[in-house]
Amino acid sequence: MTSRERILSRVKQHQTGVKVEPTEVTPTANCDAVQQFKETLISIGGQVLDINDESEIFPALLKVFPSFENLNTAIPSLGNAFEADPHSFASLQVAVIRGEFGVAENGAVWLTDKGMGDRVVPFICENLVLILPASAIVPTMHHAYDRIDRADYHFGTFIAGPSKTADIEQSLVLGAHGAKTMTVLIIK
Amino acid sequence: MSNNVHTGGDHAARAERFNRDEARVDWHDKTLWFVREKRDRAARALPEWENLREAASQIKNDVLANLHEYLLQFERNALLNGISVHWAETPAEHNKIVKDIISAQGVSRIVKSKSMLTEECGLNEFLASNGIDVVDTDLGERIVQLAGEAPSHIVLPCIHWKKEEIGELFHQHLGTPKGNADPILLTEAAREHLREKFLSSKVAITGVNFAVADTGEFVVCTNEGNADLGVQLADIHIACMGIEKIIPKRKDLAIFLRLLARSATGQPITTYSSHFRKPRRDQQVHIILVDNGRSERLASNDFRNALKCIRCAACFNTCPVYRRSGGHSYHTAIAGPIGSILAPGLDMKKFADLPFASTLCGSCTNVCPVKINIHEQLYTWRQLLTTKGFATSTKATGMKAMAAVLGSTSKYNRAGKLFRWLMRVAPFLINNKLNPWYKQREMPKPPAESFKEWYKRTRSK
């Protein structure tokens, strides 16, 4: 008998087999999801910029990063994977990625490997910019997973603000190993 | 890696040493209570908090009741996703699987993000003895690793370290300026130091917060981004988990992700909640399912519930004993209340002291996001350990004596009279080192008469 077989056999023998129908959760949804998203994101160290449409993306980027054109940047477009070795992004200063949707209760943005170019991009960059339509902000994680549903992503992640740590005597420091800053551009 | 409080002994001995520095204990206590308060604020902000706890508890009950089916479902779907699935009955088996995967790559330096399961298995020590250098990339874990210690808290590994001490440690190991204790500068130094490790590591080990049966994916939550950075730069991702970390459906993540960070640190969610489903095109992903006594515990009506744990450490932060004795007093990978009901299951003799390191106040049960009846299990363990002869002899004799006195009205009356008389005429016979209740406390003033005597005198007509 293999370890697998022994483990499974013990589990089968010892489990009670009782069927439990878990209770439903009724989430309280804040009526203004966009406002709650913005407030929460700011409270966790993120930044928010409102823009009217796609044409304002680049001017907004220049506002946040005045020397944007001289920085090491990556702007993956949806569905296209970067060919490069992930290590080549080591000095990436700004990554601009389209988020799929945002979650108001925690300021998180859901993105999948489809939009990242390379999976390392959102984590290795020094500054992360995510673009979201205001209409794609949902109230809670329950709404989020309803929206994700059975999607066939290979890798997905919720990113809520810049990376952080409070390991040094509980002092919150923004910028641990991931991005030091996180900005969300919300398209009206 | 040493599990300190300046070495050995049981919880009481270690806690006694920890308490010699009263100012430090006060600081440790306050710091952890502060984390508890953050959790409270986050919980109270959600009107449906108790609803969430109940739902999470029931989902976990369902998982444990039907674990066999859920494990098979997870394995099937993970394999379909291209993830290699391994099974390990013991820590030794787990460690060997990890070592073999690493050795096949011919590498000797790897990175690891936080995984209590790997602590439970003693993975770092095992790999080190096999010539493989493991760099713990969570900042708190890296700090204790550089210091040669074990983590003292499962979420806040170096909560027992002051920033001046971290500054000195970094000065020695990372070359930061002497005397600098600025958290921002120290974190930046750690970022640079660890980035070099991420970039040069071909293998990344992570833990698993949740493994989803219906989609064969697993979720890893961090604030630092160390798990993700390590994995995305590596050729091999090894994920280590206990078999109880399964949840049935992807949508169940809504409930658990809403509860986890709020319970742990008071944040609405960790910065990163990464869902690993299918490997990168150029990468292998291995997941190791570890038993180590979990399948046995499943049979126990008394202790099964402990397997619901999602490792948030809310119970640590609220526990007055943990706050005032520190994680190293528990001499085990997972300390605190949950650790005290898990460890004796692994080794009753070695961890017999832990269920007694409690006031049974029940605060742990009250804050547990998945409603584990921790304080009840602590009590049940005490009974079991005592009947099996693992309680300390003083306790066992003391309980026998108390039972004899309390079980007989005449003995009880005589004992009370004697005690009151002794406290009046020769208090030094009771107020001395042999009396455990006299340590750090004044004994109460003996009353002139017992309640019974007073009642007889004033009430009988």
Interface residues (C-beta under 8 A of the other chain):
Chain A: T2 S3 R4 R6 I7 L8 R10 V11 K12 Q13 H14 Q15 T16 G17 V18 K19 V20 E21 P22 T23 E24 V25 T26 P27 T28 T40 I44 P86 H87 A90 V103 E105 N106 G107 A108 D118 R119 V120 P122 F123 I124 T140 M141 H142 A144 Y145 D146 I148 R150 Y153 H154 F155 G156 T157 F158 I159 A160 G161 P162 S163 K164 T165 A166 D167 I168 E169 Q170 S171 V173 G175 A176 H177 G178 A179
Chain B: T31 F34 V35 L46 P47 E48 N51 L52 E54 A55 Q58 I59 N61 D62 L64 A65 N66 L67 H68 L71 L72 W87 A88 E89 E93 T137 D138 L139 G140 I143 L156 P157 C158 I159 W161 K162 K163 I166 P183 I184 L186 T187 E188 A190 R191 L194 R195 F198 L199 T215 N223 E224 G225 N226 D228 L229 Q232 L233 I243 R250 K251 L253 A254 I255 L257 R258 T265 Q267 P268 I269 T270 T271 Y272 S273 S274 H275 F276 R277 K278 P279 R280 L289 D291 S295 E296 L298 A299
